[in-house]
Amino acid sequence: MKEYERNLFAINGISGMLLLTILLLSIVVFLTIKSISVQKNNAKNFYMIKNAHLIKKISIQNAKHIVLVK
């Protein structure tokens, strides 16, 4: 690296580290807020399992046994 290319505020220096840290923290905050809102919306959706004795161990028909309660 040449002497004139060394810069304290280059994108690979302190400013790059701070930019990356702010970016990562903003992603974490966004995903946390989004997950809390999804949890709040789905906490009101209750379900019942109908005919539990007919559920097979491996079957794609098992989804028909779940009924939403309103």
Biopython code that builds the backbone (N, CA, C, O; Angstrom):
import numpy as np
from Bio.PDB.StructureBuilder import StructureBuilder

atoms = [
    (1, "MET", "N", (0.847, -1.174, 0.000)),
    (1, "MET", "CA", (0.000, 0.000, 0.000)),
    (1, "MET", "C", (0.889, 1.233, 0.000)),
    (1, "MET", "O", (1.858, 1.323, 0.754)),
    (2, "LYS", "N", (0.545, 2.159, -0.844)),
    (2, "LYS", "CA", (1.346, 3.376, -0.948)),
    (2, "LYS", "C", (0.975, 4.338, 0.169)),
    (2, "LYS", "O", (-0.131, 4.288, 0.708)),
    (3, "GLU", "N", (1.878, 5.179, 0.497)),
    (3, "GLU", "CA", (1.697, 6.088, 1.630)),
    (3, "GLU", "C", (0.517, 7.029, 1.428)),
    (3, "GLU", "O", (-0.190, 7.330, 2.390)),
    (4, "TYR", "N", (0.285, 7.502, 0.211)),
    (4, "TYR", "CA", (-0.800, 8.444, -0.021)),
    (4, "TYR", "C", (-2.169, 7.755, -0.084)),
    (4, "TYR", "O", (-3.197, 8.432, -0.056)),
    (5, "GLU", "N", (-2.197, 6.409, -0.170)),
    (5, "GLU", "CA", (-3.452, 5.675, -0.192)),
    (5, "GLU", "C", (-3.958, 5.359, 1.210)),
    (5, "GLU", "O", (-5.104, 4.941, 1.373)),
    (6, "ARG", "N", (-3.138, 5.550, 2.200)),
    (6, "ARG", "CA", (-3.541, 5.251, 3.568)),
    (6, "ARG", "C", (-4.392, 6.397, 4.090)),
    (6, "ARG", "O", (-3.944, 7.542, 4.150)),
    (7, "ASN", "N", (-5.597, 6.082, 4.457)),
    (7, "ASN", "CA", (-6.530, 7.097, 4.904)),
    (7, "ASN", "C", (-7.260, 6.559, 6.126)),
    (7, "ASN", "O", (-7.729, 5.420, 6.126)),
    (8, "LEU", "N", (-7.353, 7.370, 7.154)),
    (8, "LEU", "CA", (-8.024, 6.946, 8.378)),
    (8, "LEU", "C", (-9.508, 6.714, 8.146)),
    (8, "LEU", "O", (-10.106, 5.834, 8.766)),
    (9, "PHE", "N", (-10.110, 7.504, 7.251)),
    (9, "PHE", "CA", (-11.547, 7.417, 7.021)),
    (9, "PHE", "C", (-11.881, 6.735, 5.697)),
    (9, "PHE", "O", (-12.915, 7.028, 5.097)),
    (10, "ALA", "N", (-11.039, 5.851, 5.247)),
    (10, "ALA", "CA", (-11.337, 5.075, 4.049)),
    (10, "ALA", "C", (-12.414, 4.051, 4.382)),
    (10, "ALA", "O", (-12.673, 3.770, 5.552)),
    (11, "ILE", "N", (-13.028, 3.504, 3.365)),
    (11, "ILE", "CA", (-14.139, 2.578, 3.597)),
    (11, "ILE", "C", (-13.664, 1.304, 4.307)),
    (11, "ILE", "O", (-14.477, 0.607, 4.914)),
    (12, "ASN", "N", (-12.397, 0.995, 4.245)),
    (12, "ASN", "CA", (-11.878, -0.169, 4.939)),
    (12, "ASN", "C", (-11.223, 0.211, 6.265)),
    (12, "ASN", "O", (-10.526, -0.606, 6.868)),
    (13, "GLY", "N", (-11.436, 1.414, 6.712)),
    (13, "GLY", "CA", (-10.854, 1.854, 7.975)),
    (13, "GLY", "C", (-11.922, 1.946, 9.057)),
    (13, "GLY", "O", (-12.829, 1.116, 9.126)),
    (14, "ILE", "N", (-11.801, 2.956, 9.890)),
    (14, "ILE", "CA", (-12.739, 3.137, 11.000)),
    (14, "ILE", "C", (-14.143, 3.403, 10.496)),
    (14, "ILE", "O", (-15.107, 2.863, 11.038)),
    (15, "SER", "N", (-14.275, 4.233, 9.459)),
    (15, "SER", "CA", (-15.612, 4.543, 8.950)),
    (15, "SER", "C", (-16.275, 3.313, 8.350)),
    (15, "SER", "O", (-17.486, 3.139, 8.484)),
    (16, "GLY", "N", (-15.513, 2.471, 7.702)),
    (16, "GLY", "CA", (-16.063, 1.227, 7.169)),
    (16, "GLY", "C", (-16.561, 0.316, 8.271)),
    (16, "GLY", "O", (-17.613, -0.308, 8.136)),
    (17, "MET", "N", (-15.812, 0.233, 9.361)),
    (17, "MET", "CA", (-16.226, -0.582, 10.494)),
    (17, "MET", "C", (-17.501, -0.021, 11.118)),
    (17, "MET", "O", (-18.421, -0.770, 11.444)),
    (18, "LEU", "N", (-17.550, 1.311, 11.282)),
    (18, "LEU", "CA", (-18.745, 1.922, 11.863)),
    (18, "LEU", "C", (-19.949, 1.777, 10.943)),
    (18, "LEU", "O", (-21.062, 1.538, 11.412)),
    (19, "LEU", "N", (-19.737, 1.920, 9.644)),
    (19, "LEU", "CA", (-20.822, 1.753, 8.684)),
    (19, "LEU", "C", (-21.366, 0.329, 8.727)),
    (19, "LEU", "O", (-22.580, 0.131, 8.719)),
    (20, "LEU", "N", (-20.497, -0.641, 8.770)),
    (20, "LEU", "CA", (-20.913, -2.032, 8.843)),
    (20, "LEU", "C", (-21.626, -2.326, 10.152)),
    (20, "LEU", "O", (-22.623, -3.047, 10.161)),
    (21, "THR", "N", (-21.136, -1.785, 11.251)),
    (21, "THR", "CA", (-21.778, -1.991, 12.554)),
    (21, "THR", "C", (-23.179, -1.397, 12.574)),
    (21, "THR", "O", (-24.116, -2.027, 13.065)),
    (22, "ILE", "N", (-23.325, -0.193, 12.043)),
    (22, "ILE", "CA", (-24.645, 0.448, 11.993)),
    (22, "ILE", "C", (-25.581, -0.341, 11.085)),
    (22, "ILE", "O", (-26.760, -0.505, 11.400)),
    (23, "LEU", "N", (-25.067, -0.824, 9.973)),
    (23, "LEU", "CA", (-25.882, -1.623, 9.060)),
    (23, "LEU", "C", (-26.354, -2.910, 9.722)),
    (23, "LEU", "O", (-27.531, -3.256, 9.629)),
    (24, "LEU", "N", (-25.466, -3.612, 10.379)),
    (24, "LEU", "CA", (-25.836, -4.863, 11.046)),
    (24, "LEU", "C", (-26.823, -4.629, 12.184)),
    (24, "LEU", "O", (-27.769, -5.400, 12.351)),
    (25, "LEU", "N", (-26.612, -3.579, 12.965)),
    (25, "LEU", "CA", (-27.543, -3.279, 14.055)),
    (25, "LEU", "C", (-28.908, -2.879, 13.529)),
    (25, "LEU", "O", (-29.922, -3.229, 14.132)),
    (26, "SER", "N", (-28.960, -2.161, 12.428)),
    (26, "SER", "CA", (-30.255, -1.793, 11.860)),
    (26, "SER", "C", (-30.993, -3.017, 11.325)),
    (26, "SER", "O", (-32.217, -3.098, 11.432)),
    (27, "ILE", "N", (-30.266, -3.961, 10.754)),
    (27, "ILE", "CA", (-30.897, -5.210, 10.307)),
    (27, "ILE", "C", (-31.441, -5.988, 11.483)),
    (27, "ILE", "O", (-32.547, -6.525, 11.406)),
    (28, "VAL", "N", (-30.697, -6.061, 12.563)),
    (28, "VAL", "CA", (-31.154, -6.772, 13.757)),
    (28, "VAL", "C", (-32.400, -6.106, 14.340)),
    (28, "VAL", "O", (-33.345, -6.796, 14.723)),
    (29, "VAL", "N", (-32.411, -4.786, 14.410)),
    (29, "VAL", "CA", (-33.571, -4.067, 14.939)),
    (29, "VAL", "C", (-34.782, -4.287, 14.041)),
    (29, "VAL", "O", (-35.882, -4.525, 14.540)),
    (30, "PHE", "N", (-34.599, -4.211, 12.725)),
    (30, "PHE", "CA", (-35.711, -4.428, 11.801)),
    (30, "PHE", "C", (-36.284, -5.825, 11.952)),
    (30, "PHE", "O", (-37.502, -5.980, 12.039)),
    (31, "LEU", "N", (-35.439, -6.846, 11.985)),
    (31, "LEU", "CA", (-35.924, -8.219, 12.110)),
    (31, "LEU", "C", (-36.585, -8.466, 13.460)),
    (31, "LEU", "O", (-37.545, -9.232, 13.537)),
    (32, "THR", "N", (-36.097, -7.840, 14.520)),
    (32, "THR", "CA", (-36.714, -7.986, 15.836)),
    (32, "THR", "C", (-38.102, -7.377, 15.857)),
    (32, "THR", "O", (-39.041, -7.991, 16.366)),
    (33, "ILE", "N", (-38.245, -6.178, 15.311)),
    (33, "ILE", "CA", (-39.556, -5.523, 15.268)),
    (33, "ILE", "C", (-40.519, -6.325, 14.404)),
    (33, "ILE", "O", (-41.687, -6.483, 14.758)),
    (34, "LYS", "N", (-40.043, -6.825, 13.288)),
    (34, "LYS", "CA", (-40.894, -7.619, 12.395)),
    (34, "LYS", "C", (-41.327, -8.916, 13.069)),
    (34, "LYS", "O", (-42.485, -9.314, 12.935)),
    (35, "SER", "N", (-40.431, -9.585, 13.786)),
    (35, "SER", "CA", (-40.791, -10.838, 14.444)),
    (35, "SER", "C", (-41.775, -10.617, 15.584)),
    (35, "SER", "O", (-42.645, -11.455, 15.819)),
    (36, "ILE", "N", (-41.650, -9.506, 16.292)),
    (36, "ILE", "CA", (-42.602, -9.205, 17.359)),
    (36, "ILE", "C", (-43.984, -8.943, 16.779)),
    (36, "ILE", "O", (-44.983, -9.387, 17.344)),
    (37, "SER", "N", (-44.056, -8.232, 15.666)),
    (37, "SER", "CA", (-45.362, -7.964, 15.060)),
    (37, "SER", "C", (-45.998, -9.244, 14.514)),
    (37, "SER", "O", (-47.213, -9.416, 14.616)),
    (38, "VAL", "N", (-45.207, -10.131, 13.946)),
    (38, "VAL", "CA", (-45.734, -11.406, 13.457)),
    (38, "VAL", "C", (-46.239, -12.243, 14.624)),
    (38, "VAL", "O", (-47.285, -12.882, 14.521)),
    (39, "GLN", "N", (-45.510, -12.245, 15.725)),
    (39, "GLN", "CA", (-45.932, -13.005, 16.901)),
    (39, "GLN", "C", (-47.237, -12.465, 17.469)),
    (39, "GLN", "O", (-48.107, -13.240, 17.865)),
    (40, "LYS", "N", (-47.382, -11.140, 17.513)),
    (40, "LYS", "CA", (-48.618, -10.540, 18.021)),
    (40, "LYS", "C", (-49.806, -10.887, 17.142)),
    (40, "LYS", "O", (-50.895, -11.157, 17.647)),
    (41, "ASN", "N", (-49.605, -10.882, 15.830)),
    (41, "ASN", "CA", (-50.704, -11.196, 14.916)),
    (41, "ASN", "C", (-51.111, -12.663, 14.984)),
    (41, "ASN", "O", (-52.296, -12.980, 14.889)),
    (42, "ASN", "N", (-50.155, -13.548, 15.146)),
    (42, "ASN", "CA", (-50.466, -14.969, 15.151)),
    (42, "ASN", "C", (-50.827, -15.504, 16.528)),
    (42, "ASN", "O", (-51.273, -16.646, 16.641)),
    (43, "ALA", "N", (-50.650, -14.724, 17.557)),
    (43, "ALA", "CA", (-51.017, -15.178, 18.896)),
    (43, "ALA", "C", (-52.534, -15.246, 19.059)),
    (43, "ALA", "O", (-53.029, -15.869, 19.999)),
    (44, "LYS", "N", (-53.266, -14.618, 18.162)),
    (44, "LYS", "CA", (-54.725, -14.612, 18.230)),
    (44, "LYS", "C", (-55.350, -15.720, 17.388)),
    (44, "LYS", "O", (-56.568, -15.896, 17.418)),
    (45, "ASN", "N", (-54.551, -16.465, 16.644)),
    (45, "ASN", "CA", (-55.059, -17.539, 15.781)),
    (45, "ASN", "C", (-54.938, -18.877, 16.510)),
    (45, "ASN", "O", (-53.875, -19.498, 16.518)),
    (46, "PHE", "N", (-56.034, -19.308, 17.115)),
    (46, "PHE", "CA", (-56.040, -20.579, 17.833)),
    (46, "PHE", "C", (-56.485, -21.688, 16.886)),
    (46, "PHE", "O", (-57.193, -21.438, 15.911)),
    (47, "TYR", "N", (-56.071, -22.892, 17.179)),
    (47, "TYR", "CA", (-56.462, -24.019, 16.336)),
    (47, "TYR", "C", (-56.772, -25.230, 17.207)),
    (47, "TYR", "O", (-56.338, -25.326, 18.355)),
    (48, "MET", "N", (-57.540, -26.156, 16.622)),
    (48, "MET", "CA", (-57.863, -27.431, 17.273)),
    (48, "MET", "C", (-57.453, -28.553, 16.335)),
    (48, "MET", "O", (-57.397, -28.368, 15.119)),
    (49, "ILE", "N", (-57.170, -29.703, 16.896)),
    (49, "ILE", "CA", (-56.852, -30.881, 16.100)),
    (49, "ILE", "C", (-58.067, -31.797, 16.140)),
    (49, "ILE", "O", (-58.452, -32.296, 17.197)),
    (50, "LYS", "N", (-58.663, -32.007, 14.973)),
    (50, "LYS", "CA", (-59.835, -32.875, 14.848)),
    (50, "LYS", "C", (-59.379, -34.275, 14.458)),
    (50, "LYS", "O", (-58.439, -34.432, 13.679)),
    (51, "ASN", "N", (-60.029, -35.266, 14.987)),
    (51, "ASN", "CA", (-59.761, -36.680, 14.670)),
    (51, "ASN", "C", (-58.282, -37.023, 14.847)),
    (51, "ASN", "O", (-57.628, -37.494, 13.916)),
    (52, "ALA", "N", (-57.778, -36.785, 16.030)),
    (52, "ALA", "CA", (-56.355, -37.016, 16.290)),
    (52, "ALA", "C", (-55.971, -38.490, 16.156)),
    (52, "ALA", "O", (-54.810, -38.804, 15.894)),
    (53, "HIS", "N", (-56.919, -39.377, 16.330)),
    (53, "HIS", "CA", (-56.603, -40.803, 16.224)),
    (53, "HIS", "C", (-56.381, -41.236, 14.770)),
    (53, "HIS", "O", (-55.861, -42.327, 14.532)),
    (54, "LEU", "N", (-56.762, -40.410, 13.799)),
    (54, "LEU", "CA", (-56.564, -40.749, 12.389)),
    (54, "LEU", "C", (-55.260, -40.186, 11.810)),
    (54, "LEU", "O", (-54.946, -40.422, 10.643)),
    (55, "ILE", "N", (-54.512, -39.451, 12.615)),
    (55, "ILE", "CA", (-53.272, -38.865, 12.126)),
    (55, "ILE", "C", (-52.217, -39.955, 11.976)),
    (55, "ILE", "O", (-51.970, -40.740, 12.892)),
    (56, "LYS", "N", (-51.604, -39.980, 10.798)),
    (56, "LYS", "CA", (-50.560, -40.961, 10.525)),
    (56, "LYS", "C", (-49.194, -40.337, 10.800)),
    (56, "LYS", "O", (-49.058, -39.116, 10.871)),
    (57, "LYS", "N", (-48.195, -41.187, 10.952)),
    (57, "LYS", "CA", (-46.863, -40.698, 11.288)),
    (57, "LYS", "C", (-46.277, -39.847, 10.158)),
    (57, "LYS", "O", (-45.761, -38.757, 10.403)),
    (58, "ILE", "N", (-46.355, -40.337, 8.943)),
    (58, "ILE", "CA", (-45.837, -39.596, 7.791)),
    (58, "ILE", "C", (-46.955, -39.550, 6.752)),
    (58, "ILE", "O", (-47.257, -40.548, 6.098)),
    (59, "SER", "N", (-47.560, -38.376, 6.616)),
    (59, "SER", "CA", (-48.628, -38.219, 5.645)),
    (59, "SER", "C", (-48.825, -36.737, 5.343)),
    (59, "SER", "O", (-48.721, -35.891, 6.230)),
    (60, "ILE", "N", (-49.108, -36.439, 4.087)),
    (60, "ILE", "CA", (-49.399, -35.048, 3.736)),
    (60, "ILE", "C", (-50.847, -34.701, 4.054)),
    (60, "ILE", "O", (-51.231, -33.534, 3.968)),
    (61, "GLN", "N", (-51.638, -35.667, 4.409)),
    (61, "GLN", "CA", (-53.044, -35.436, 4.748)),
    (61, "GLN", "C", (-53.217, -34.959, 6.190)),
    (61, "GLN", "O", (-54.330, -34.626, 6.597)),
    (62, "ASN", "N", (-52.144, -34.923, 6.958)),
    (62, "ASN", "CA", (-52.235, -34.507, 8.360)),
    (62, "ASN", "C", (-52.650, -33.051, 8.513)),
    (62, "ASN", "O", (-53.192, -32.676, 9.553)),
    (63, "ALA", "N", (-52.415, -32.236, 7.520)),
    (63, "ALA", "CA", (-52.772, -30.818, 7.599)),
    (63, "ALA", "C", (-54.282, -30.621, 7.630)),
    (63, "ALA", "O", (-54.760, -29.585, 8.093)),
    (64, "LYS", "N", (-55.028, -31.590, 7.150)),
    (64, "LYS", "CA", (-56.495, -31.473, 7.152)),
    (64, "LYS", "C", (-57.081, -31.608, 8.552)),
    (64, "LYS", "O", (-58.238, -31.249, 8.768)),
    (65, "HIS", "N", (-56.317, -32.109, 9.494)),
    (65, "HIS", "CA", (-56.802, -32.298, 10.853)),
    (65, "HIS", "C", (-56.725, -31.026, 11.696)),
    (65, "HIS", "O", (-57.298, -30.967, 12.784)),
    (66, "ILE", "N", (-56.031, -30.030, 11.206)),
    (66, "ILE", "CA", (-55.895, -28.758, 11.936)),
    (66, "ILE", "C", (-56.998, -27.814, 11.483)),
    (66, "ILE", "O", (-57.123, -27.500, 10.300)),
    (67, "VAL", "N", (-57.808, -27.361, 12.462)),
    (67, "VAL", "CA", (-58.931, -26.475, 12.169)),
    (67, "VAL", "C", (-58.750, -25.215, 13.003)),
    (67, "VAL", "O", (-58.531, -25.284, 14.213)),
    (68, "LEU", "N", (-58.845, -24.042, 12.331)),
    (68, "LEU", "CA", (-58.735, -22.771, 13.047)),
    (68, "LEU", "C", (-60.000, -22.504, 13.843)),
    (68, "LEU", "O", (-61.110, -22.704, 13.349)),
    (69, "VAL", "N", (-59.826, -22.049, 15.082)),
    (69, "VAL", "CA", (-60.934, -21.701, 15.955)),
    (69, "VAL", "C", (-61.086, -20.195, 15.918)),
    (69, "VAL", "O", (-60.120, -19.458, 16.118)),
    (70, "LYS", "N", (-62.301, -19.741, 15.663)),
    (70, "LYS", "CA", (-62.505, -18.284, 15.590)),
    (70, "LYS", "C", (-63.412, -17.813, 16.681)),
    (70, "LYS", "O", (-63.695, -16.618, 16.776)),
]
sb = StructureBuilder()
sb.init_structure("model")
sb.init_model(0)
sb.init_chain("A")
sb.init_seg("    ")
for serial, (resi, resn, name, xyz) in enumerate(atoms, 1):
    if name == "N":
        sb.init_residue(resn, " ", resi, " ")
    sb.init_atom(name, np.array(xyz, "f"), 0.0, 1.0, " ", f" {name:<3s}", serial, name[0])
structure = sb.get_structure()
